[in-house]
Amino acid sequence: MLLGFALGLLAMSPGAVLYYWFFTPVAALLLAGALTLVSAFRDRVWPVAEGAFAATLFGVVAVVAFGIGLP
């Protein structure tokens, strides 16, 4: 799960979407979706997909908090 969380955070790195930071959780969501599809065939990938989804939720909460001005 920790590996998935780290991969999700890496997917949300601000290099590619510096000016569109409010779209960064979409990259982690796509990663979580891809890992979920892979986990249909390989059971051991499911915790990694859960970690990537947790990173997506972390990113959504951060975007909302920064968006309404709670730094």
PDB file of N, CA, C and O in Angstrom:
ATOM      1  N   MET A   1       0.826  -1.184   0.000  1.00  0.00           N
ATOM      2  CA  MET A   1       0.000   0.000   0.000  1.00  0.00           C
ATOM      3  C   MET A   1       0.872   1.249   0.000  1.00  0.00           C
ATOM      4  O   MET A   1       0.545   2.249  -0.639  1.00  0.00           O
ATOM      5  N   LEU A   2       1.974   1.179   0.719  1.00  0.00           N
ATOM      6  CA  LEU A   2       2.883   2.321   0.759  1.00  0.00           C
ATOM      7  C   LEU A   2       3.497   2.582  -0.613  1.00  0.00           C
ATOM      8  O   LEU A   2       3.700   3.732  -1.003  1.00  0.00           O
ATOM      9  N   LEU A   3       3.790   1.513  -1.336  1.00  0.00           N
ATOM     10  CA  LEU A   3       4.327   1.663  -2.689  1.00  0.00           C
ATOM     11  C   LEU A   3       3.311   2.360  -3.592  1.00  0.00           C
ATOM     12  O   LEU A   3       3.683   3.236  -4.373  1.00  0.00           O
ATOM     13  N   GLY A   4       2.052   1.992  -3.498  1.00  0.00           N
ATOM     14  CA  GLY A   4       1.013   2.638  -4.299  1.00  0.00           C
ATOM     15  C   GLY A   4       0.842   4.097  -3.932  1.00  0.00           C
ATOM     16  O   GLY A   4       0.630   4.939  -4.804  1.00  0.00           O
ATOM     17  N   PHE A   5       0.935   4.404  -2.634  1.00  0.00           N
ATOM     18  CA  PHE A   5       0.821   5.793  -2.205  1.00  0.00           C
ATOM     19  C   PHE A   5       1.981   6.609  -2.756  1.00  0.00           C
ATOM     20  O   PHE A   5       1.789   7.731  -3.223  1.00  0.00           O
ATOM     21  N   ALA A   6       3.189   6.044  -2.701  1.00  0.00           N
ATOM     22  CA  ALA A   6       4.356   6.748  -3.235  1.00  0.00           C
ATOM     23  C   ALA A   6       4.244   6.935  -4.746  1.00  0.00           C
ATOM     24  O   ALA A   6       4.591   7.995  -5.268  1.00  0.00           O
ATOM     25  N   LEU A   7       3.766   5.918  -5.445  1.00  0.00           N
ATOM     26  CA  LEU A   7       3.576   6.053  -6.892  1.00  0.00           C
ATOM     27  C   LEU A   7       2.508   7.090  -7.221  1.00  0.00           C
ATOM     28  O   LEU A   7       2.642   7.834  -8.193  1.00  0.00           O
ATOM     29  N   GLY A   8       1.454   7.143  -6.418  1.00  0.00           N
ATOM     30  CA  GLY A   8       0.421   8.148  -6.630  1.00  0.00           C
ATOM     31  C   GLY A   8       0.939   9.551  -6.402  1.00  0.00           C
ATOM     32  O   GLY A   8       0.606  10.468  -7.153  1.00  0.00           O
ATOM     33  N   LEU A   9       1.751   9.726  -5.374  1.00  0.00           N
ATOM     34  CA  LEU A   9       2.346  11.042  -5.131  1.00  0.00           C
ATOM     35  C   LEU A   9       3.318  11.416  -6.241  1.00  0.00           C
ATOM     36  O   LEU A   9       3.392  12.578  -6.639  1.00  0.00           O
ATOM     37  N   LEU A  10       4.062  10.438  -6.739  1.00  0.00           N
ATOM     38  CA  LEU A  10       4.966  10.696  -7.849  1.00  0.00           C
ATOM     39  C   LEU A  10       4.189  11.070  -9.111  1.00  0.00           C
ATOM     40  O   LEU A  10       4.631  11.920  -9.884  1.00  0.00           O
ATOM     41  N   ALA A  11       3.048  10.446  -9.316  1.00  0.00           N
ATOM     42  CA  ALA A  11       2.219  10.782 -10.480  1.00  0.00           C
ATOM     43  C   ALA A  11       1.673  12.197 -10.378  1.00  0.00           C
ATOM     44  O   ALA A  11       1.393  12.834 -11.394  1.00  0.00           O
ATOM     45  N   MET A  12       1.523  12.688  -9.157  1.00  0.00           N
ATOM     46  CA  MET A  12       0.996  14.044  -8.967  1.00  0.00           C
ATOM     47  C   MET A  12       2.097  15.089  -8.863  1.00  0.00           C
ATOM     48  O   MET A  12       1.830  16.219  -8.455  1.00  0.00           O
ATOM     49  N   SER A  13       3.329  14.737  -9.223  1.00  0.00           N
ATOM     50  CA  SER A  13       4.413  15.707  -9.126  1.00  0.00           C
ATOM     51  C   SER A  13       4.094  16.921  -9.998  1.00  0.00           C
ATOM     52  O   SER A  13       3.541  16.770 -11.088  1.00  0.00           O
ATOM     53  N   PRO A  14       4.432  18.101  -9.538  1.00  0.00           N
ATOM     54  CA  PRO A  14       3.971  19.315 -10.206  1.00  0.00           C
ATOM     55  C   PRO A  14       4.710  19.672 -11.485  1.00  0.00           C
ATOM     56  O   PRO A  14       4.395  20.699 -12.086  1.00  0.00           O
ATOM     57  N   GLY A  15       5.665  18.888 -11.927  1.00  0.00           N
ATOM     58  CA  GLY A  15       6.426  19.238 -13.118  1.00  0.00           C
ATOM     59  C   GLY A  15       5.575  19.361 -14.372  1.00  0.00           C
ATOM     60  O   GLY A  15       5.716  20.324 -15.126  1.00  0.00           O
ATOM     61  N   ALA A  16       4.706  18.410 -14.598  1.00  0.00           N
ATOM     62  CA  ALA A  16       3.917  18.395 -15.834  1.00  0.00           C
ATOM     63  C   ALA A  16       2.721  19.336 -15.775  1.00  0.00           C
ATOM     64  O   ALA A  16       2.279  19.836 -16.809  1.00  0.00           O
ATOM     65  N   VAL A  17       2.202  19.579 -14.606  1.00  0.00           N
ATOM     66  CA  VAL A  17       0.972  20.368 -14.484  1.00  0.00           C
ATOM     67  C   VAL A  17       1.171  21.556 -13.538  1.00  0.00           C
ATOM     68  O   VAL A  17       0.331  21.820 -12.677  1.00  0.00           O
ATOM     69  N   LEU A  18       2.270  22.258 -13.702  1.00  0.00           N
ATOM     70  CA  LEU A  18       2.606  23.337 -12.779  1.00  0.00           C
ATOM     71  C   LEU A  18       1.537  24.431 -12.758  1.00  0.00           C
ATOM     72  O   LEU A  18       1.180  24.925 -11.688  1.00  0.00           O
ATOM     73  N   TYR A  19       1.035  24.805 -13.905  1.00  0.00           N
ATOM     74  CA  TYR A  19       0.051  25.877 -13.957  1.00  0.00           C
ATOM     75  C   TYR A  19      -1.381  25.383 -13.760  1.00  0.00           C
ATOM     76  O   TYR A  19      -2.291  26.182 -13.540  1.00  0.00           O
ATOM     77  N   TYR A  20      -1.575  24.096 -13.837  1.00  0.00           N
ATOM     78  CA  TYR A  20      -2.897  23.508 -13.658  1.00  0.00           C
ATOM     79  C   TYR A  20      -2.876  22.568 -12.459  1.00  0.00           C
ATOM     80  O   TYR A  20      -3.257  21.403 -12.578  1.00  0.00           O
ATOM     81  N   TRP A  21      -2.441  23.059 -11.322  1.00  0.00           N
ATOM     82  CA  TRP A  21      -2.230  22.231 -10.133  1.00  0.00           C
ATOM     83  C   TRP A  21      -3.513  21.617  -9.608  1.00  0.00           C
ATOM     84  O   TRP A  21      -3.464  20.606  -8.909  1.00  0.00           O
ATOM     85  N   PHE A  22      -4.664  22.201  -9.927  1.00  0.00           N
ATOM     86  CA  PHE A  22      -5.926  21.638  -9.438  1.00  0.00           C
ATOM     87  C   PHE A  22      -6.330  20.380 -10.191  1.00  0.00           C
ATOM     88  O   PHE A  22      -7.289  19.715  -9.798  1.00  0.00           O
ATOM     89  N   PHE A  23      -5.617  20.031 -11.273  1.00  0.00           N
ATOM     90  CA  PHE A  23      -5.875  18.786 -11.995  1.00  0.00           C
ATOM     91  C   PHE A  23      -4.909  17.669 -11.621  1.00  0.00           C
ATOM     92  O   PHE A  23      -4.976  16.587 -12.203  1.00  0.00           O
ATOM     93  N   THR A  24      -4.017  17.903 -10.669  1.00  0.00           N
ATOM     94  CA  THR A  24      -3.009  16.886 -10.343  1.00  0.00           C
ATOM     95  C   THR A  24      -3.593  15.578  -9.815  1.00  0.00           C
ATOM     96  O   THR A  24      -3.018  14.530 -10.107  1.00  0.00           O
ATOM     97  N   PRO A  25      -4.695  15.562  -9.059  1.00  0.00           N
ATOM     98  CA  PRO A  25      -5.221  14.261  -8.610  1.00  0.00           C
ATOM     99  C   PRO A  25      -5.706  13.359  -9.741  1.00  0.00           C
ATOM    100  O   PRO A  25      -5.876  12.157  -9.538  1.00  0.00           O
ATOM    101  N   VAL A  26      -5.931  13.916 -10.920  1.00  0.00           N
ATOM    102  CA  VAL A  26      -6.403  13.101 -12.041  1.00  0.00           C
ATOM    103  C   VAL A  26      -5.341  12.077 -12.443  1.00  0.00           C
ATOM    104  O   VAL A  26      -5.674  10.948 -12.801  1.00  0.00           O
ATOM    105  N   ALA A  27      -4.071  12.464 -12.387  1.00  0.00           N
ATOM    106  CA  ALA A  27      -2.991  11.540 -12.743  1.00  0.00           C
ATOM    107  C   ALA A  27      -2.948  10.358 -11.779  1.00  0.00           C
ATOM    108  O   ALA A  27      -2.789   9.214 -12.204  1.00  0.00           O
ATOM    109  N   ALA A  28      -3.088  10.629 -10.498  1.00  0.00           N
ATOM    110  CA  ALA A  28      -3.098   9.533  -9.526  1.00  0.00           C
ATOM    111  C   ALA A  28      -4.353   8.683  -9.674  1.00  0.00           C
ATOM    112  O   ALA A  28      -4.308   7.474  -9.447  1.00  0.00           O
ATOM    113  N   LEU A  29      -5.461   9.291 -10.046  1.00  0.00           N
ATOM    114  CA  LEU A  29      -6.688   8.529 -10.268  1.00  0.00           C
ATOM    115  C   LEU A  29      -6.547   7.605 -11.472  1.00  0.00           C
ATOM    116  O   LEU A  29      -7.025   6.471 -11.444  1.00  0.00           O
ATOM    117  N   LEU A  30      -5.898   8.080 -12.523  1.00  0.00           N
ATOM    118  CA  LEU A  30      -5.650   7.225 -13.684  1.00  0.00           C
ATOM    119  C   LEU A  30      -4.722   6.071 -13.319  1.00  0.00           C
ATOM    120  O   LEU A  30      -4.920   4.946 -13.777  1.00  0.00           O
ATOM    121  N   LEU A  31      -3.717   6.345 -12.500  1.00  0.00           N
ATOM    122  CA  LEU A  31      -2.827   5.287 -12.040  1.00  0.00           C
ATOM    123  C   LEU A  31      -3.585   4.266 -11.204  1.00  0.00           C
ATOM    124  O   LEU A  31      -3.395   3.062 -11.372  1.00  0.00           O
ATOM    125  N   ALA A  32      -4.438   4.735 -10.308  1.00  0.00           N
ATOM    126  CA  ALA A  32      -5.226   3.819  -9.478  1.00  0.00           C
ATOM    127  C   ALA A  32      -6.170   2.984 -10.337  1.00  0.00           C
ATOM    128  O   ALA A  32      -6.356   1.796 -10.073  1.00  0.00           O
ATOM    129  N   GLY A  33      -6.763   3.587 -11.355  1.00  0.00           N
ATOM    130  CA  GLY A  33      -7.641   2.838 -12.252  1.00  0.00           C
ATOM    131  C   GLY A  33      -6.896   1.778 -13.039  1.00  0.00           C
ATOM    132  O   GLY A  33      -7.384   0.659 -13.201  1.00  0.00           O
ATOM    133  N   ALA A  34      -5.713   2.126 -13.531  1.00  0.00           N
ATOM    134  CA  ALA A  34      -4.915   1.151 -14.276  1.00  0.00           C
ATOM    135  C   ALA A  34      -4.482   0.001 -13.372  1.00  0.00           C
ATOM    136  O   ALA A  34      -4.508  -1.160 -13.782  1.00  0.00           O
ATOM    137  N   LEU A  35      -4.088   0.322 -12.153  1.00  0.00           N
ATOM    138  CA  LEU A  35      -3.680  -0.736 -11.231  1.00  0.00           C
ATOM    139  C   LEU A  35      -4.861  -1.601 -10.812  1.00  0.00           C
ATOM    140  O   LEU A  35      -4.692  -2.790 -10.545  1.00  0.00           O
ATOM    141  N   THR A  36      -6.044  -1.023 -10.753  1.00  0.00           N
ATOM    142  CA  THR A  36      -7.235  -1.807 -10.439  1.00  0.00           C
ATOM    143  C   THR A  36      -7.536  -2.802 -11.558  1.00  0.00           C
ATOM    144  O   THR A  36      -7.919  -3.942 -11.297  1.00  0.00           O
ATOM    145  N   LEU A  37      -7.362  -2.365 -12.794  1.00  0.00           N
ATOM    146  CA  LEU A  37      -7.554  -3.291 -13.915  1.00  0.00           C
ATOM    147  C   LEU A  37      -6.520  -4.407 -13.899  1.00  0.00           C
ATOM    148  O   LEU A  37      -6.842  -5.557 -14.197  1.00  0.00           O
ATOM    149  N   VAL A  38      -5.293  -4.079 -13.558  1.00  0.00           N
ATOM    150  CA  VAL A  38      -4.254  -5.104 -13.473  1.00  0.00           C
ATOM    151  C   VAL A  38      -4.553  -6.068 -12.330  1.00  0.00           C
ATOM    152  O   VAL A  38      -4.276  -7.263 -12.433  1.00  0.00           O
ATOM    153  N   SER A  39      -5.114  -5.554 -11.250  1.00  0.00           N
ATOM    154  CA  SER A  39      -5.393  -6.410 -10.096  1.00  0.00           C
ATOM    155  C   SER A  39      -6.510  -7.416 -10.372  1.00  0.00           C
ATOM    156  O   SER A  39      -6.697  -8.357  -9.601  1.00  0.00           O
ATOM    157  N   ALA A  40      -7.253  -7.228 -11.463  1.00  0.00           N
ATOM    158  CA  ALA A  40      -8.248  -8.220 -11.840  1.00  0.00           C
ATOM    159  C   ALA A  40      -7.573  -9.530 -12.247  1.00  0.00           C
ATOM    160  O   ALA A  40      -8.163 -10.604 -12.126  1.00  0.00           O
ATOM    161  N   PHE A  41      -6.339  -9.434 -12.727  1.00  0.00           N
ATOM    162  CA  PHE A  41      -5.604 -10.620 -13.148  1.00  0.00           C
ATOM    163  C   PHE A  41      -4.537 -11.040 -12.138  1.00  0.00           C
ATOM    164  O   PHE A  41      -4.208 -12.221 -12.032  1.00  0.00           O
ATOM    165  N   ARG A  42      -4.009 -10.089 -11.412  1.00  0.00           N
ATOM    166  CA  ARG A  42      -2.972 -10.366 -10.409  1.00  0.00           C
ATOM    167  C   ARG A  42      -3.447  -9.851  -9.063  1.00  0.00           C
ATOM    168  O   ARG A  42      -3.575  -8.642  -8.866  1.00  0.00           O
ATOM    169  N   ASP A  43      -3.706 -10.751  -8.148  1.00  0.00           N
ATOM    170  CA  ASP A  43      -4.258 -10.380  -6.844  1.00  0.00           C
ATOM    171  C   ASP A  43      -3.300  -9.546  -5.999  1.00  0.00           C
ATOM    172  O   ASP A  43      -3.739  -8.754  -5.165  1.00  0.00           O
ATOM    173  N   ARG A  44      -2.010  -9.718  -6.206  1.00  0.00           N
ATOM    174  CA  ARG A  44      -1.044  -9.033  -5.358  1.00  0.00           C
ATOM    175  C   ARG A  44      -0.953  -7.537  -5.643  1.00  0.00           C
ATOM    176  O   ARG A  44      -0.332  -6.811  -4.867  1.00  0.00           O
ATOM    177  N   VAL A  45      -1.542  -7.062  -6.712  1.00  0.00           N
ATOM    178  CA  VAL A  45      -1.461  -5.649  -7.090  1.00  0.00           C
ATOM    179  C   VAL A  45      -2.532  -4.826  -6.383  1.00  0.00           C
ATOM    180  O   VAL A  45      -2.438  -3.599  -6.356  1.00  0.00           O
ATOM    181  N   TRP A  46      -3.532  -5.459  -5.818  1.00  0.00           N
ATOM    182  CA  TRP A  46      -4.652  -4.739  -5.209  1.00  0.00           C
ATOM    183  C   TRP A  46      -4.221  -3.752  -4.116  1.00  0.00           C
ATOM    184  O   TRP A  46      -4.722  -2.627  -4.115  1.00  0.00           O
ATOM    185  N   PRO A  47      -3.328  -4.103  -3.192  1.00  0.00           N
ATOM    186  CA  PRO A  47      -2.911  -3.111  -2.188  1.00  0.00           C
ATOM    187  C   PRO A  47      -2.203  -1.901  -2.799  1.00  0.00           C
ATOM    188  O   PRO A  47      -2.302  -0.793  -2.273  1.00  0.00           O
ATOM    189  N   VAL A  48      -1.498  -2.111  -3.893  1.00  0.00           N
ATOM    190  CA  VAL A  48      -0.837  -0.986  -4.565  1.00  0.00           C
ATOM    191  C   VAL A  48      -1.892  -0.056  -5.167  1.00  0.00           C
ATOM    192  O   VAL A  48      -1.741   1.165  -5.119  1.00  0.00           O
ATOM    193  N   ALA A  49      -2.947  -0.622  -5.728  1.00  0.00           N
ATOM    194  CA  ALA A  49      -4.045   0.186  -6.266  1.00  0.00           C
ATOM    195  C   ALA A  49      -4.740   0.964  -5.153  1.00  0.00           C
ATOM    196  O   ALA A  49      -5.126   2.117  -5.349  1.00  0.00           O
ATOM    197  N   GLU A  50      -4.902   0.343  -3.991  1.00  0.00           N
ATOM    198  CA  GLU A  50      -5.500   1.050  -2.862  1.00  0.00           C
ATOM    199  C   GLU A  50      -4.629   2.212  -2.414  1.00  0.00           C
ATOM    200  O   GLU A  50      -5.141   3.280  -2.076  1.00  0.00           O
ATOM    201  N   GLY A  51      -3.327   2.012  -2.411  1.00  0.00           N
ATOM    202  CA  GLY A  51      -2.412   3.095  -2.040  1.00  0.00           C
ATOM    203  C   GLY A  51      -2.467   4.245  -3.028  1.00  0.00           C
ATOM    204  O   GLY A  51      -2.417   5.407  -2.627  1.00  0.00           O
ATOM    205  N   ALA A  52      -2.568   3.939  -4.317  1.00  0.00           N
ATOM    206  CA  ALA A  52      -2.675   4.996  -5.327  1.00  0.00           C
ATOM    207  C   ALA A  52      -3.988   5.749  -5.175  1.00  0.00           C
ATOM    208  O   ALA A  52      -4.036   6.961  -5.381  1.00  0.00           O
ATOM    209  N   PHE A  53      -5.049   5.043  -4.818  1.00  0.00           N
ATOM    210  CA  PHE A  53      -6.322   5.728  -4.589  1.00  0.00           C
ATOM    211  C   PHE A  53      -6.255   6.605  -3.343  1.00  0.00           C
ATOM    212  O   PHE A  53      -6.847   7.684  -3.313  1.00  0.00           O
ATOM    213  N   ALA A  54      -5.542   6.152  -2.320  1.00  0.00           N
ATOM    214  CA  ALA A  54      -5.351   6.967  -1.122  1.00  0.00           C
ATOM    215  C   ALA A  54      -4.574   8.240  -1.464  1.00  0.00           C
ATOM    216  O   ALA A  54      -4.863   9.305  -0.919  1.00  0.00           O
ATOM    217  N   ALA A  55      -3.597   8.136  -2.356  1.00  0.00           N
ATOM    218  CA  ALA A  55      -2.867   9.321  -2.803  1.00  0.00           C
ATOM    219  C   ALA A  55      -3.782  10.263  -3.575  1.00  0.00           C
ATOM    220  O   ALA A  55      -3.646  11.483  -3.484  1.00  0.00           O
ATOM    221  N   THR A  56      -4.720   9.692  -4.338  1.00  0.00           N
ATOM    222  CA  THR A  56      -5.695  10.518  -5.048  1.00  0.00           C
ATOM    223  C   THR A  56      -6.558  11.310  -4.065  1.00  0.00           C
ATOM    224  O   THR A  56      -6.785  12.505  -4.248  1.00  0.00           O
ATOM    225  N   LEU A  57      -7.030  10.634  -3.029  1.00  0.00           N
ATOM    226  CA  LEU A  57      -7.835  11.329  -2.021  1.00  0.00           C
ATOM    227  C   LEU A  57      -7.020  12.398  -1.309  1.00  0.00           C
ATOM    228  O   LEU A  57      -7.539  13.475  -1.017  1.00  0.00           O
ATOM    229  N   PHE A  58      -5.756  12.117  -1.027  1.00  0.00           N
ATOM    230  CA  PHE A  58      -4.865  13.099  -0.425  1.00  0.00           C
ATOM    231  C   PHE A  58      -4.737  14.322  -1.324  1.00  0.00           C
ATOM    232  O   PHE A  58      -4.788  15.457  -0.850  1.00  0.00           O
ATOM    233  N   GLY A  59      -4.572  14.086  -2.622  1.00  0.00           N
ATOM    234  CA  GLY A  59      -4.454  15.193  -3.570  1.00  0.00           C
ATOM    235  C   GLY A  59      -5.729  16.013  -3.679  1.00  0.00           C
ATOM    236  O   GLY A  59      -5.672  17.239  -3.777  1.00  0.00           O
ATOM    237  N   VAL A  60      -6.872  15.353  -3.662  1.00  0.00           N
ATOM    238  CA  VAL A  60      -8.153  16.073  -3.734  1.00  0.00           C
ATOM    239  C   VAL A  60      -8.340  16.956  -2.498  1.00  0.00           C
ATOM    240  O   VAL A  60      -8.760  18.108  -2.609  1.00  0.00           O
ATOM    241  N   VAL A  61      -8.030  16.414  -1.337  1.00  0.00           N
ATOM    242  CA  VAL A  61      -8.153  17.201  -0.102  1.00  0.00           C
ATOM    243  C   VAL A  61      -7.189  18.382  -0.119  1.00  0.00           C
ATOM    244  O   VAL A  61      -7.549  19.477   0.314  1.00  0.00           O
ATOM    245  N   ALA A  62      -5.963  18.176  -0.616  1.00  0.00           N
ATOM    246  CA  ALA A  62      -5.000  19.272  -0.686  1.00  0.00           C
ATOM    247  C   ALA A  62      -5.454  20.356  -1.658  1.00  0.00           C
ATOM    248  O   ALA A  62      -5.319  21.545  -1.370  1.00  0.00           O
ATOM    249  N   VAL A  63      -5.992  19.952  -2.809  1.00  0.00           N
ATOM    250  CA  VAL A  63      -6.467  20.934  -3.789  1.00  0.00           C
ATOM    251  C   VAL A  63      -7.635  21.743  -3.220  1.00  0.00           C
ATOM    252  O   VAL A  63      -7.692  22.961  -3.390  1.00  0.00           O
ATOM    253  N   VAL A  64      -8.554  21.070  -2.553  1.00  0.00           N
ATOM    254  CA  VAL A  64      -9.685  21.777  -1.960  1.00  0.00           C
ATOM    255  C   VAL A  64      -9.216  22.714  -0.847  1.00  0.00           C
ATOM    256  O   VAL A  64      -9.684  23.848  -0.755  1.00  0.00           O
ATOM    257  N   ALA A  65      -8.299  22.250  -0.007  1.00  0.00           N
ATOM    258  CA  ALA A  65      -7.815  23.085   1.090  1.00  0.00           C
ATOM    259  C   ALA A  65      -7.078  24.311   0.576  1.00  0.00           C
ATOM    260  O   ALA A  65      -7.295  25.415   1.075  1.00  0.00           O
ATOM    261  N   PHE A  66      -6.207  24.133  -0.417  1.00  0.00           N
ATOM    262  CA  PHE A  66      -5.505  25.288  -0.977  1.00  0.00           C
ATOM    263  C   PHE A  66      -6.441  26.171  -1.787  1.00  0.00           C
ATOM    264  O   PHE A  66      -6.252  27.386  -1.851  1.00  0.00           O
ATOM    265  N   GLY A  67      -7.439  25.573  -2.400  1.00  0.00           N
ATOM    266  CA  GLY A  67      -8.380  26.347  -3.205  1.00  0.00           C
ATOM    267  C   GLY A  67      -9.244  27.292  -2.387  1.00  0.00           C
ATOM    268  O   GLY A  67      -9.567  28.390  -2.842  1.00  0.00           O
ATOM    269  N   ILE A  68      -9.622  26.872  -1.178  1.00  0.00           N
ATOM    270  CA  ILE A  68     -10.445  27.754  -0.350  1.00  0.00           C
ATOM    271  C   ILE A  68      -9.601  28.590   0.604  1.00  0.00           C
ATOM    272  O   ILE A  68     -10.131  29.385   1.381  1.00  0.00           O
ATOM    273  N   GLY A  69      -8.281  28.403   0.540  1.00  0.00           N
ATOM    274  CA  GLY A  69      -7.392  29.265   1.298  1.00  0.00           C
ATOM    275  C   GLY A  69      -7.064  28.787   2.682  1.00  0.00           C
ATOM    276  O   GLY A  69      -7.049  29.588   3.617  1.00  0.00           O
ATOM    277  N   LEU A  70      -6.801  27.511   2.850  1.00  0.00           N
ATOM    278  CA  LEU A  70      -6.410  26.978   4.152  1.00  0.00           C
ATOM    279  C   LEU A  70      -4.981  26.423   4.102  1.00  0.00           C
ATOM    280  O   LEU A  70      -4.799  25.215   4.257  1.00  0.00           O
ATOM    281  N   PRO A  71      -3.972  27.257   3.892  1.00  0.00           N
ATOM    282  CA  PRO A  71      -2.606  26.722   3.769  1.00  0.00           C
ATOM    283  C   PRO A  71      -2.028  26.262   5.073  1.00  0.00           C
ATOM    284  O   PRO A  71      -0.891  25.792   5.114  1.00  0.00           O
TER     285      PRO A  71
END
